Amino acid sequence: MTTSTGAFETWQARISHDLAAQLRRDAEILGLDGRTEIVKAALELLHRRAAEERMARSADDFYGDEEPPLPIGVRPTSRRPRTDASS
């Protein structure tokens, strides 16, 4: 269900009591206060993940079957196994 008042919309979802309890514990750890902050944070994460997916798909479309180049300053990994973490 979606309702609209002016420049804002209200979205609703039914969740289980177990999920609600877990979200309250998660919100406490993250310093979120109340359901509105929890929902806003969740929607922001959803949006960020979708933006990352759009970017990845765009790169796939652009490069096709070719290997995309590494970013400037990034060296390809060597194929030989490292024996010491300091080398």
DSSP file with accessible surface (Angstrom, degrees, kcal/mol):
  #  RESIDUE AA STRUCTURE BP1 BP2  ACC     N-H-->O    O-->H-N    N-H-->O    O-->H-N    TCO  KAPPA ALPHA  PHI   PSI    X-CA   Y-CA   Z-CA
    1    1 A M              0   0  150      0, 0.0    11,-1.3     0, 0.0     2,-0.4   0.000 360.0 360.0 360.0 137.5    0.0    0.0    0.0
    2    2 A T  E     -A   11   0A  81      9,-0.2     2,-0.3     7,-0.0     9,-0.2  -0.996 360.0-175.4-130.5 131.2    1.3    3.5   -0.9
    3    3 A T  E     -A   10   0A  56      7,-2.0     7,-3.1    -2,-0.4     2,-0.4  -0.928  11.6-149.2-122.5 153.6   -0.3    6.8    0.2
    4    4 A S  E     +A    9   0A  83     -2,-0.3     2,-0.4     5,-0.2     5,-0.2  -0.974  16.4 176.8-127.9 134.0    0.9   10.2   -0.8
    5    5 A T  E >   -A    8   0A  96      3,-2.3     3,-1.8    -2,-0.4     2,-0.2  -0.912  65.2 -57.6-134.2 105.5    0.7   13.5    1.0
    6    6 A G  T 3  S-     0   0   78     -2,-0.4    -1,-0.0     1,-0.3     0, 0.0  -0.410 121.9  -8.7  65.8-123.9    2.3   16.4   -0.8
    7    7 A A  T 3  S+     0   0   99     -2,-0.2     2,-0.3    -3,-0.1    -1,-0.3   0.368 124.8  74.8 -89.8   5.0    5.9   15.7   -1.7
    8    8 A F  E <   -A    5   0A 155     -3,-1.8    -3,-2.3     2,-0.0     2,-0.3  -0.836  59.3-156.0-121.2 155.8    6.1   12.5    0.4
    9    9 A E  E     -A    4   0A 119     -2,-0.3     2,-0.5    -5,-0.2    -5,-0.2  -0.952  10.8-143.0-124.5 149.8    4.8    8.9    0.1
   10   10 A T  E     -A    3   0A  65     -7,-3.1    -7,-2.0    -2,-0.3     2,-0.4  -0.964  16.6-167.7-113.1 124.7    4.2    6.4    2.8
   11   11 A W  E     -A    2   0A 159     -2,-0.5     2,-0.3    -9,-0.2    -9,-0.2  -0.895   4.9-165.4-110.2 143.9    5.0    2.7    2.1
   12   12 A Q        +     0   0  123    -11,-1.3     2,-0.3    -2,-0.4    -2,-0.0  -0.947  10.6 176.2-130.2 150.6    3.9   -0.1    4.2
   13   13 A A        -     0   0   89     -2,-0.3     2,-0.5     2,-0.0    -2,-0.0  -0.989  26.1-129.9-148.8 144.1    4.9   -3.8    4.6
   14   14 A R        +     0   0  249     -2,-0.3     2,-0.3     0, 0.0    -2,-0.0  -0.828  31.8 179.2 -94.1 130.8    3.8   -6.6    6.9
   15   15 A I        -     0   0   89     -2,-0.5    -2,-0.0     1,-0.0     0, 0.0  -0.908  31.4 -95.8-128.7 160.0    6.6   -8.5    8.5
   16   16 A S     >  -     0   0   68     -2,-0.3     4,-2.4     1,-0.1     5,-0.2  -0.252  31.6-115.9 -71.0 159.8    6.8  -11.3   11.0
   17   17 A H  H  > S+     0   0  170      1,-0.2     4,-2.4     2,-0.2     5,-0.2   0.879 116.5  55.1 -62.3 -36.5    7.2  -10.7   14.7
   18   18 A D  H  > S+     0   0  135      2,-0.2     4,-2.2     1,-0.2    -1,-0.2   0.930 109.5  45.1 -64.2 -44.9   10.6  -12.5   14.6
   19   19 A L  H  > S+     0   0   82      2,-0.2     4,-2.9     1,-0.2     5,-0.2   0.916 111.7  53.3 -65.0 -40.8   11.9  -10.2   11.9
   20   20 A A  H  X S+     0   0   15     -4,-2.4     4,-2.2     1,-0.2    -2,-0.2   0.922 109.4  48.4 -60.0 -42.7   10.6   -7.1   13.7
   21   21 A A  H  X S+     0   0   31     -4,-2.4     4,-2.0     2,-0.2    -1,-0.2   0.916 112.2  48.7 -64.5 -42.7   12.4   -8.2   16.8
   22   22 A Q  H  X S+     0   0   76     -4,-2.2     4,-2.7     1,-0.2    -2,-0.2   0.917 110.1  51.7 -63.5 -41.3   15.6   -8.8   14.9
   23   23 A L  H  X S+     0   0   53     -4,-2.9     4,-2.9     1,-0.2    -1,-0.2   0.884 107.2  52.8 -64.5 -36.6   15.3   -5.4   13.2
   24   24 A R  H  X S+     0   0  144     -4,-2.2     4,-2.0     2,-0.2    -1,-0.2   0.918 110.9  46.9 -64.3 -41.1   14.9   -3.6   16.5
   25   25 A R  H  X S+     0   0  131     -4,-2.0     4,-1.9     2,-0.2    -2,-0.2   0.927 113.8  48.1 -65.1 -42.4   18.1   -5.3   17.8
   26   26 A D  H  X S+     0   0   61     -4,-2.7     4,-2.2     1,-0.2    -2,-0.2   0.916 109.7  52.7 -62.0 -43.5   19.9   -4.3   14.6
   27   27 A A  H  X>S+     0   0    6     -4,-2.9     5,-2.8     1,-0.2     4,-0.8   0.892 106.6  53.0 -62.0 -38.4   18.6   -0.8   14.8
   28   28 A E  H ><5S+     0   0  160     -4,-2.0     3,-0.8     1,-0.2    -1,-0.2   0.932 109.4  48.4 -63.0 -43.9   19.9   -0.5   18.4
   29   29 A I  H 3<5S+     0   0  139     -4,-1.9    -1,-0.2     1,-0.2    -2,-0.2   0.894 115.7  44.4 -62.2 -39.4   23.4   -1.6   17.3
   30   30 A L  H 3<5S-     0   0  128     -4,-2.2    -1,-0.2    -5,-0.2    -2,-0.2   0.484 113.6-116.0 -86.8  -2.7   23.3    0.9   14.4
   31   31 A G  T <<5 +     0   0   61     -4,-0.8     2,-0.4    -3,-0.8    -3,-0.2   0.768  61.1 152.7  75.2  24.9   21.9    3.7   16.5
   32   32 A L      < -     0   0   47     -5,-2.8     2,-0.7    -6,-0.2    -1,-0.3  -0.725  35.0-146.8 -89.6 139.0   18.7    4.0   14.5
   33   33 A D     >  -     0   0  132     -2,-0.4     4,-0.5     1,-0.0     3,-0.1  -0.881  54.8 -21.5-112.8 102.8   15.7    5.3   16.5
   34   34 A G  H  > S-     0   0   41     -2,-0.7     4,-1.8     1,-0.1     5,-0.1   0.025  83.9 -67.7  91.6 166.7   12.3    3.9   15.5
   35   35 A R  H  > S+     0   0  190      1,-0.2     4,-2.9     2,-0.2     5,-0.3   0.845 124.4  59.4 -63.8 -37.0   10.7    2.2   12.6
   36   36 A T  H  > S+     0   0   96      1,-0.2     4,-2.7     2,-0.2    -1,-0.2   0.941 108.1  45.1 -61.0 -45.6   10.9    5.2   10.3
   37   37 A E  H  X S+     0   0   85     -4,-0.5     4,-2.4     2,-0.2    -1,-0.2   0.885 113.0  52.0 -64.5 -37.5   14.7    5.4   10.6
   38   38 A I  H  X S+     0   0   27     -4,-1.8     4,-2.4     2,-0.2    -2,-0.2   0.952 112.5  44.5 -62.5 -48.6   14.9    1.6   10.1
   39   39 A V  H  X S+     0   0   73     -4,-2.9     4,-2.7     1,-0.2     5,-0.2   0.923 113.1  50.6 -65.3 -43.1   12.8    1.6    7.0
   40   40 A K  H  X S+     0   0  127     -4,-2.7     4,-2.3    -5,-0.3    -1,-0.2   0.928 111.4  48.6 -60.7 -43.0   14.7    4.7    5.5
   41   41 A A  H  X S+     0   0   26     -4,-2.4     4,-2.1     2,-0.2    -1,-0.2   0.917 112.0  49.5 -63.5 -41.4   18.0    3.0    6.1
   42   42 A A  H  X S+     0   0   57     -4,-2.4     4,-2.3     1,-0.2    -2,-0.2   0.921 111.2  48.4 -65.0 -41.5   16.8   -0.2    4.5
   43   43 A L  H  X S+     0   0   73     -4,-2.7     4,-2.6     2,-0.2    -1,-0.2   0.879 109.0  53.4 -68.5 -35.4   15.5    1.6    1.5
   44   44 A E  H  X S+     0   0  119     -4,-2.3     4,-2.6    -5,-0.2    -1,-0.2   0.915 109.7  48.5 -63.8 -41.0   18.8    3.6    1.1
   45   45 A L  H  X S+     0   0  103     -4,-2.1     4,-2.6     2,-0.2    -2,-0.2   0.908 110.7  51.1 -64.2 -41.0   20.7    0.3    1.1
   46   46 A L  H  X S+     0   0  115     -4,-2.3     4,-2.3     2,-0.2    -2,-0.2   0.939 111.9  47.0 -60.4 -44.9   18.3   -1.1   -1.5
   47   47 A H  H  X S+     0   0  123     -4,-2.6     4,-2.4     2,-0.2    -2,-0.2   0.917 112.0  49.8 -64.8 -43.4   18.8    1.9   -3.7
   48   48 A R  H  X S+     0   0  132     -4,-2.6     4,-2.3     1,-0.2    -1,-0.2   0.920 111.1  49.5 -62.2 -42.3   22.6    1.8   -3.3
   49   49 A R  H  X S+     0   0  190     -4,-2.6     4,-2.2     1,-0.2    -1,-0.2   0.912 111.0  49.4 -65.1 -40.7   22.7   -1.9   -4.2
   50   50 A A  H  X S+     0   0   37     -4,-2.3     4,-2.7     2,-0.2    -1,-0.2   0.905 109.6  52.0 -65.1 -38.8   20.6   -1.3   -7.3
   51   51 A A  H  X S+     0   0   36     -4,-2.4     4,-2.3     2,-0.2    -2,-0.2   0.913 109.9  49.1 -63.6 -41.4   22.9    1.6   -8.3
   52   52 A E  H  X S+     0   0  110     -4,-2.3     4,-2.5     2,-0.2    -1,-0.2   0.900 111.4  49.7 -63.4 -40.1   25.9   -0.7   -8.0
   53   53 A E  H  X S+     0   0   91     -4,-2.2     4,-2.7     2,-0.2    -2,-0.2   0.910 109.5  51.1 -65.9 -42.0   24.1   -3.4  -10.1
   54   54 A R  H  X S+     0   0  140     -4,-2.7     4,-2.3     1,-0.2    -2,-0.2   0.919 111.1  49.0 -59.9 -42.1   23.2   -0.8  -12.8
   55   55 A M  H  X S+     0   0  132     -4,-2.3     4,-2.2     2,-0.2    -2,-0.2   0.925 111.5  48.6 -64.2 -43.9   26.9    0.2  -12.9
   56   56 A A  H  X S+     0   0   45     -4,-2.5     4,-2.4     1,-0.2    -2,-0.2   0.921 112.2  48.4 -63.4 -42.3   28.1   -3.4  -13.2
   57   57 A R  H  X S+     0   0  151     -4,-2.7     4,-2.7     1,-0.2    -1,-0.2   0.883 108.9  54.1 -65.8 -37.0   25.6   -4.1  -15.9
   58   58 A S  H  X S+     0   0   75     -4,-2.3     4,-2.4    -5,-0.2    -1,-0.2   0.916 109.5  47.4 -62.5 -43.2   26.7   -1.0  -17.8
   59   59 A A  H  X S+     0   0   39     -4,-2.2     4,-2.9     2,-0.2     5,-0.3   0.920 111.9  50.7 -64.5 -41.7   30.3   -2.1  -17.7
   60   60 A D  H  X S+     0   0  106     -4,-2.4     4,-2.1     1,-0.2    -2,-0.2   0.922 111.6  47.9 -61.3 -42.6   29.3   -5.6  -18.9
   61   61 A D  H  < S+     0   0  135     -4,-2.7    -1,-0.2     2,-0.2    -2,-0.2   0.908 114.5  46.5 -64.1 -41.3   27.3   -4.0  -21.7
   62   62 A F  H  < S+     0   0  160     -4,-2.4    -2,-0.2     1,-0.2    -1,-0.2   0.933 122.3  32.6 -68.7 -46.5   30.2   -1.8  -22.7
   63   63 A Y  H >< S-     0   0   71     -4,-2.9     3,-2.4     1,-0.2    -1,-0.2   0.663  84.0-178.4 -88.6 -17.3   33.0   -4.4  -22.6
   64   64 A G  T 3< S-     0   0   50     -4,-2.1    -1,-0.2    -5,-0.3    -2,-0.1  -0.316  71.9 -12.4  58.2-126.1   31.0   -7.4  -23.7
   65   65 A D  T 3  S+     0   0  179     -4,-0.1    -1,-0.3     2,-0.1     2,-0.1   0.512 114.7 103.1 -86.0  -5.6   33.2  -10.5  -23.7
   66   66 A E  S <  S-     0   0  144     -3,-2.4    -3,-0.1    -6,-0.1     0, 0.0  -0.441  81.4-108.9 -76.5 153.1   36.4   -8.5  -23.3
   67   67 A E        -     0   0  172     -2,-0.1    -1,-0.1     1,-0.1    -2,-0.1  -0.681  37.4-123.3 -78.2 123.4   38.2   -8.2  -20.0
   68   68 A P        -     0   0   57      0, 0.0    -1,-0.1     0, 0.0    -8,-0.0  -0.366  31.5-102.6 -66.6 149.6   37.8   -4.7  -18.6
   69   69 A P        -     0   0   88      0, 0.0     3,-0.1     0, 0.0     0, 0.0  -0.337  35.8-106.6 -70.1 154.1   41.0   -2.8  -17.9
   70   70 A L        -     0   0   94      1,-0.1     3,-0.1     4,-0.1     4,-0.0  -0.476  43.9 -94.2 -74.2 151.4   42.2   -2.5  -14.3
   71   71 A P    >   -     0   0   89      0, 0.0     3,-2.2     0, 0.0    -1,-0.1  -0.257  56.5 -78.3 -61.2 156.2   41.9    0.9  -12.7
   72   72 A I  T 3  S+     0   0  180      1,-0.3     3,-0.1    -3,-0.1     0, 0.0  -0.304 120.2  20.7 -56.7 131.6   44.9    3.2  -12.9
   73   73 A G  T 3  S+     0   0   78      1,-0.3     2,-0.5    -3,-0.1    -1,-0.3   0.341  94.7 116.3  90.6  -6.0   47.5    2.2  -10.3
   74   74 A V    <   -     0   0   77     -3,-2.2    -1,-0.3    -4,-0.0    -4,-0.1  -0.849  52.0-152.7-100.1 125.4   46.3   -1.4   -9.9
   75   75 A R        -     0   0  218     -2,-0.5     3,-0.1    -3,-0.1    -3,-0.0  -0.727  23.8-105.3 -94.5 146.8   48.7   -4.1  -11.0
   76   76 A P        -     0   0  105      0, 0.0     2,-0.1     0, 0.0    -1,-0.1  -0.350  43.7-102.8 -63.9 150.2   47.5   -7.5  -12.1
   77   77 A T        -     0   0  129      1,-0.1     2,-0.2     2,-0.0     0, 0.0  -0.454  35.0-115.6 -72.7 147.1   48.0  -10.3   -9.6
   78   78 A S        -     0   0   70     -2,-0.1     4,-0.1     2,-0.1    -1,-0.1  -0.518  12.1-137.0 -80.8 154.1   51.0  -12.6  -10.2
   79   79 A R  S    S+     0   0  248     -2,-0.2    -1,-0.1     2,-0.1    -2,-0.0   0.650  77.2  92.0 -85.8 -16.3   50.2  -16.2  -10.9
   80   80 A R  S    S-     0   0  192      1,-0.1    -2,-0.1     0, 0.0     2,-0.1  -0.603  84.6-110.1 -83.1 141.1   52.9  -17.6   -8.6
   81   81 A P        -     0   0  114      0, 0.0     2,-0.4     0, 0.0    -1,-0.1  -0.381  28.4-123.6 -69.0 143.4   51.9  -18.4   -5.0
   82   82 A R        -     0   0  165      1,-0.1     3,-0.1    -4,-0.1     0, 0.0  -0.723  21.1-171.8 -87.2 136.7   53.3  -16.1   -2.3
   83   83 A T  S    S+     0   0  142     -2,-0.4     2,-0.4     1,-0.2    -1,-0.1   0.652  73.0  39.9-101.0 -19.0   55.3  -17.9    0.4
   84   84 A D    >   -     0   0   82      1,-0.1     3,-1.5     0, 0.0    -1,-0.2  -0.996  68.7-141.9-134.9 133.5   55.7  -14.9    2.8
   85   85 A A  T 3  S+     0   0   99     -2,-0.4    -1,-0.1     1,-0.3    -3,-0.0   0.743 101.9  57.7 -66.5 -20.6   53.1  -12.2    3.6
   86   86 A S  T 3         0   0  101     -3,-0.0    -1,-0.3     0, 0.0     0, 0.0   0.567 360.0 360.0 -88.4  -6.6   55.9   -9.5    3.6
   87   87 A S    <         0   0   89     -3,-1.5    -5,-0.0     0, 0.0     0, 0.0  -0.400 360.0 360.0 -89.8 360.0   57.1  -10.1    0.0
